[in-house]
Amino acid sequence: MIWSLFDIFDKIEKRDGKKSATRYLAFSLLIVVILFPLTLTLLTTGIFKGAEFITNEYVNEDRTKEEMNKISERLANKSFVDRAPKDIVDQEKNNYNNLKNDVERISITIKGI
């Protein structure tokens, strides 16, 4: 690829002069040698780190079970249930059921892999 840049340099030098050809070559080398590899590296790193983040945040069965245990402890606490507004208690029950469904889906997904 770099050799083709030098071929283009020769053609531009004949057509527009050495100054224009040098500018074109410098810009092209910047793109080929620095910007393209940097972009590729950032893209692949972003993909892998993004997948790792999603796995840790959303497909983490242990973390979900831990959150379920916290909610379960709150709901088992008679003082919390008696003092908290009914909508808060209902929301906690709903959160618990949603997390339970998530754990089931995660388990099915993991078994499918």
PELIN-V400086 format. One record per residue. N is the residue number from 0. RES is the residue in one small letter. PHI is phi in degrees with one decimal (NA if undefined). Layout:
n:N res:RES phi:PHI
n:N res:RES phi:PHI
//
This chain:
n:0 res:m phi:NA
n:1 res:i phi:-65.0
n:2 res:w phi:-64.5
n:3 res:s phi:-67.3
n:4 res:l phi:-63.6
n:5 res:f phi:-69.2
n:6 res:d phi:-64.0
n:7 res:i phi:-66.0
n:8 res:f phi:-56.7
n:9 res:d phi:-60.1
n:10 res:k phi:-66.4
n:11 res:i phi:-68.7
n:12 res:e phi:-61.9
n:13 res:k phi:-67.8
n:14 res:r phi:-81.7
n:15 res:d phi:-115.1
n:16 res:g phi:105.5
n:17 res:k phi:-66.6
n:18 res:k phi:-62.1
n:19 res:s phi:-65.7
n:20 res:a phi:-66.2
n:21 res:t phi:-66.2
n:22 res:r phi:-61.1
n:23 res:y phi:-62.2
n:24 res:l phi:-63.8
n:25 res:a phi:-61.9
n:26 res:f phi:-64.6
n:27 res:s phi:-65.2
n:28 res:l phi:-65.5
n:29 res:l phi:-58.1
n:30 res:i phi:-66.2
n:31 res:v phi:-71.3
n:32 res:v phi:-88.3
n:33 res:i phi:-113.0
n:34 res:l phi:-68.2
n:35 res:f phi:-63.3
n:36 res:p phi:-63.0
n:37 res:l phi:-64.1
n:38 res:t phi:-62.2
n:39 res:l phi:-62.4
n:40 res:t phi:-64.0
n:41 res:l phi:-63.3
n:42 res:l phi:-64.4
n:43 res:t phi:-66.1
n:44 res:t phi:-62.9
n:45 res:g phi:-61.6
n:46 res:i phi:-64.2
n:47 res:f phi:-69.2
n:48 res:k phi:-67.7
n:49 res:g phi:-64.6
n:50 res:a phi:-65.0
n:51 res:e phi:-65.2
n:52 res:f phi:-62.8
n:53 res:i phi:-61.7
n:54 res:t phi:-61.7
n:55 res:n phi:-70.9
n:56 res:e phi:-87.8
n:57 res:y phi:-116.9
n:58 res:v phi:-117.9
n:59 res:n phi:-106.2
n:60 res:e phi:-61.5
n:61 res:d phi:-63.2
n:62 res:r phi:-64.0
n:63 res:t phi:-66.5
n:64 res:k phi:-65.2
n:65 res:e phi:-63.1
n:66 res:e phi:-64.6
n:67 res:m phi:-61.3
n:68 res:n phi:-63.0
n:69 res:k phi:-62.3
n:70 res:i phi:-65.1
n:71 res:s phi:-60.9
n:72 res:e phi:-63.6
n:73 res:r phi:-63.5
n:74 res:l phi:-70.7
n:75 res:a phi:-78.9
n:76 res:n phi:-79.5
n:77 res:k phi:-59.5
n:78 res:s phi:-62.5
n:79 res:f phi:-62.6
n:80 res:v phi:-64.2
n:81 res:d phi:-71.9
n:82 res:r phi:-88.4
n:83 res:a phi:-74.8
n:84 res:p phi:-61.0
n:85 res:k phi:-57.6
n:86 res:d phi:-65.4
n:87 res:i phi:-69.1
n:88 res:v phi:-63.5
n:89 res:d phi:-62.4
n:90 res:q phi:-64.5
n:91 res:e phi:-64.2
n:92 res:k phi:-63.1
n:93 res:n phi:-63.7
n:94 res:n phi:-60.6
n:95 res:y phi:-61.8
n:96 res:n phi:-63.6
n:97 res:n phi:-63.1
n:98 res:l phi:-65.7
n:99 res:k phi:-61.5
n:100 res:n phi:-63.4
n:101 res:d phi:-61.9
n:102 res:v phi:-61.9
n:103 res:e phi:-62.5
n:104 res:r phi:-65.3
n:105 res:i phi:-63.2
n:106 res:s phi:-62.5
n:107 res:i phi:-64.3
n:108 res:t phi:-63.1
n:109 res:i phi:-65.1
n:110 res:k phi:-65.7
n:111 res:g phi:-70.6
n:112 res:i phi:-81.4
//
